Amino acid sequence: MAILPNGEKVVKIQRPGLNKFFDIDIRNLKLVAEYFQRSETLVLDPSNDRIGIYDGYSKILYEEIDYVNEGKNADRFRRDFRNIKWVRVPFVNWDYTSPKVLTLEYFPGVKIQFGAA
């Protein structure tokens, strides 16, 4: 959480080096996709285009770490669900948003964790 000069609480700053971790993970997933694309014995459905699936997912994942894009999606989601009272989407503060910083209205909540604490 961060606090703007006007005292407003806001959230979501990208972890430093996240793009590098994505690059490594995506490269490894591509190797797995290529392996299964070539394999004739390990494939349940040979008609599946594993490289095409990889390409689609990698594009979506990189879009998710572009916080300007994520902010636009939040605005669209809020607009689409504006008439449903139990759906709340935080407002994006565009003056303080960039590809690596998404400045959202703060909503207090409970962090959900799985596994050992």
Contacts in CASP RR format, 6 or more apart in sequence:
PFRMAT RR
TARGET T0000
AUTHOR 0000-0000-0000
METHOD contacts of the structure
MODEL  1
MAILPNGEKVVKIQRPGLNKFFDIDIRNLKLVAEYFQRSETLVLDPSNDR
IGIYDGYSKILYEEIDYVNEGKNADRFRRDFRNIKWVRVPFVNWDYTSPK
VLTLEYFPGVKIQFGAA
1 9 0 8 1.000
1 10 0 8 1.000
1 11 0 8 1.000
1 106 0 8 1.000
2 9 0 8 1.000
2 10 0 8 1.000
2 11 0 8 1.000
2 13 0 8 1.000
2 103 0 8 1.000
3 9 0 8 1.000
3 10 0 8 1.000
4 10 0 8 1.000
4 93 0 8 1.000
4 96 0 8 1.000
4 103 0 8 1.000
8 93 0 8 1.000
8 105 0 8 1.000
8 106 0 8 1.000
9 106 0 8 1.000
10 93 0 8 1.000
10 96 0 8 1.000
10 103 0 8 1.000
10 104 0 8 1.000
10 105 0 8 1.000
10 106 0 8 1.000
11 90 0 8 1.000
11 102 0 8 1.000
11 103 0 8 1.000
11 104 0 8 1.000
11 106 0 8 1.000
12 67 0 8 1.000
12 101 0 8 1.000
12 102 0 8 1.000
12 103 0 8 1.000
12 104 0 8 1.000
13 100 0 8 1.000
13 101 0 8 1.000
13 102 0 8 1.000
14 65 0 8 1.000
14 67 0 8 1.000
14 100 0 8 1.000
14 101 0 8 1.000
14 102 0 8 1.000
18 65 0 8 1.000
19 65 0 8 1.000
22 61 0 8 1.000
22 62 0 8 1.000
22 65 0 8 1.000
26 58 0 8 1.000
26 61 0 8 1.000
26 62 0 8 1.000
29 54 0 8 1.000
29 57 0 8 1.000
29 58 0 8 1.000
30 51 0 8 1.000
30 54 0 8 1.000
30 58 0 8 1.000
33 50 0 8 1.000
33 51 0 8 1.000
33 52 0 8 1.000
33 53 0 8 1.000
33 54 0 8 1.000
34 50 0 8 1.000
34 51 0 8 1.000
36 42 0 8 1.000
36 43 0 8 1.000
36 50 0 8 1.000
37 49 0 8 1.000
37 50 0 8 1.000
37 51 0 8 1.000
40 46 0 8 1.000
63 69 0 8 1.000
63 70 0 8 1.000
64 70 0 8 1.000
66 99 0 8 1.000
67 97 0 8 1.000
67 98 0 8 1.000
67 99 0 8 1.000
67 100 0 8 1.000
67 101 0 8 1.000
67 102 0 8 1.000
68 97 0 8 1.000
68 98 0 8 1.000
68 99 0 8 1.000
70 102 0 8 1.000
71 92 0 8 1.000
71 97 0 8 1.000
71 102 0 8 1.000
71 104 0 8 1.000
74 89 0 8 1.000
74 90 0 8 1.000
74 92 0 8 1.000
74 104 0 8 1.000
75 92 0 8 1.000
77 89 0 8 1.000
78 89 0 8 1.000
78 91 0 8 1.000
81 87 0 8 1.000
81 89 0 8 1.000
88 107 0 8 1.000
90 104 0 8 1.000
90 105 0 8 1.000
90 106 0 8 1.000
90 107 0 8 1.000
91 104 0 8 1.000
91 105 0 8 1.000
92 102 0 8 1.000
92 103 0 8 1.000
92 104 0 8 1.000
92 105 0 8 1.000
93 103 0 8 1.000
93 104 0 8 1.000
93 105 0 8 1.000
94 103 0 8 1.000
95 103 0 8 1.000
96 103 0 8 1.000
97 103 0 8 1.000
END
